Amino acid sequence: MKTLTLMRHAKSSWKDAVQSDLERPLLEKGLKRTRLVIDFLQGIDFNPEMILTSHAVRAMETARIMAHAFNVPDENLRIEKNIYTASAEEYFDQFFDIPRQVSHVLLVGHNPAITNFVNRFLQQKLDYLPTSGIVSISFETGQWEELALARHRLMLITYPKMLKSQD
């Protein structure tokens, strides 16, 4: 059994018009919303062993926050440049060299690819995965490279707005 959790990076700043898209940092609002998600996930059986992230600053910052919150060691945090521009189909390429003993991977990425990717596995499709949004899917396989063909089950969808409404 393998579990893949997909997360859209936290809310980032558009304040600096000359700053490249790759360099946009997280907003304080993004950090607070991510904290809501972390608090929720810490209350359930959520334990990623490896994190894959885009090299965009906002994604790397989000991934590092998640790694810290869930005690993922630095050597299990992989920065993958091709996640930034990947299509939903190309997301599958990220899983070919994950060690077989790893059972839960968190991938931090960007819209529209991350939404398009998760929609492959959902009966009720998402219009878009919000910032700091999480979708977790379990796959009936022992090999990461078999995800595309494996039977799967939605484990969790959550995002900050859902969690705020529970207060």
Backbone hydrogen bonds, N-H to C=O, Kabsch-Sander energy under -0.5 kcal/mol:
donor,donor_aa,acceptor,acceptor_aa,energy
2,K,139,F,-2.2
3,T,103,S,-3.0
4,L,137,I,-2.9
5,T,3,T,-0.5
5,T,105,V,-3.0
6,L,135,V,-3.3
7,M,107,L,-2.8
8,R,133,G,-1.7
9,H,109,G,-2.0
10,A,58,R,-0.5
13,S,25,P,-2.7
17,A,15,K,-0.9
19,Q,16,D,-1.0
23,E,20,S,-1.0
24,R,21,D,-1.1
27,L,11,K,-2.4
31,L,27,L,-1.9
32,K,28,E,-2.4
33,R,29,K,-2.2
34,T,30,G,-2.1
35,R,31,L,-2.0
36,L,32,K,-1.7
37,V,33,R,-1.7
38,I,34,T,-2.7
39,D,35,R,-2.9
40,F,36,L,-2.0
41,L,37,V,-2.8
42,Q,38,I,-2.7
43,G,39,D,-0.5
43,G,40,F,-1.3
44,I,41,L,-1.4
46,F,44,I,-1.9
47,N,45,D,-0.5
49,E,104,H,-2.8
50,M,104,H,-1.3
51,I,76,N,-3.0
52,L,106,L,-2.7
53,T,78,R,-2.4
54,S,108,V,-1.4
57,V,22,L,-3.1
58,R,24,R,-0.6
59,A,56,A,-0.6
60,M,56,A,-2.7
61,E,57,V,-2.9
62,T,58,R,-1.6
63,A,59,A,-2.8
64,R,60,M,-2.5
65,I,61,E,-2.0
66,M,62,T,-2.3
67,A,63,A,-2.8
68,H,64,R,-2.4
69,A,65,I,-2.3
70,F,66,M,-2.0
71,N,68,H,-1.0
72,V,67,A,-2.4
76,N,73,P,-2.2
77,L,74,D,-1.8
78,R,51,I,-3.2
78,R,76,N,-0.6
80,E,53,T,-3.5
80,E,78,R,-0.6
81,K,79,I,-0.6
83,I,80,E,-1.6
84,Y,81,K,-1.1
85,T,81,K,-0.5
86,A,82,N,-1.0
91,Y,87,S,-0.9
91,Y,88,A,-0.8
92,F,88,A,-0.5
92,F,89,E,-1.1
93,D,90,E,-1.1
94,Q,91,Y,-1.8
95,F,92,F,-1.6
96,F,93,D,-0.8
98,I,95,F,-1.1
102,V,99,P,-1.7
105,V,3,T,-2.3
106,L,50,M,-2.6
107,L,5,T,-2.9
108,V,52,L,-2.9
109,G,7,M,-2.4
109,G,107,L,-0.6
114,I,110,H,-2.8
116,N,112,P,-2.6
117,F,113,A,-2.6
118,V,114,I,-2.4
119,N,115,T,-2.2
120,R,116,N,-0.7
120,R,117,F,-1.2
121,F,118,V,-1.8
122,L,119,N,-0.6
125,K,123,Q,-0.9
132,S,8,R,-1.3
132,S,9,H,-1.3
133,G,130,P,-2.2
134,I,158,T,-3.4
135,V,6,L,-2.3
136,S,156,L,-2.9
137,I,4,L,-2.8
138,S,153,R,-2.8
139,F,2,K,-3.4
140,E,151,R,-3.0
141,T,139,F,-1.9
146,E,143,Q,-1.6
147,L,144,W,-1.6
149,L,146,E,-1.1
150,A,146,E,-1.3
150,A,147,L,-0.5
153,R,138,S,-2.4
155,M,136,S,-3.1
156,L,136,S,-1.7
158,T,134,I,-2.3
162,M,159,Y,-1.0
163,L,159,Y,-1.5
164,K,160,P,-2.5
165,S,161,K,-1.5
166,Q,163,L,-1.0
167,D,164,K,-1.4
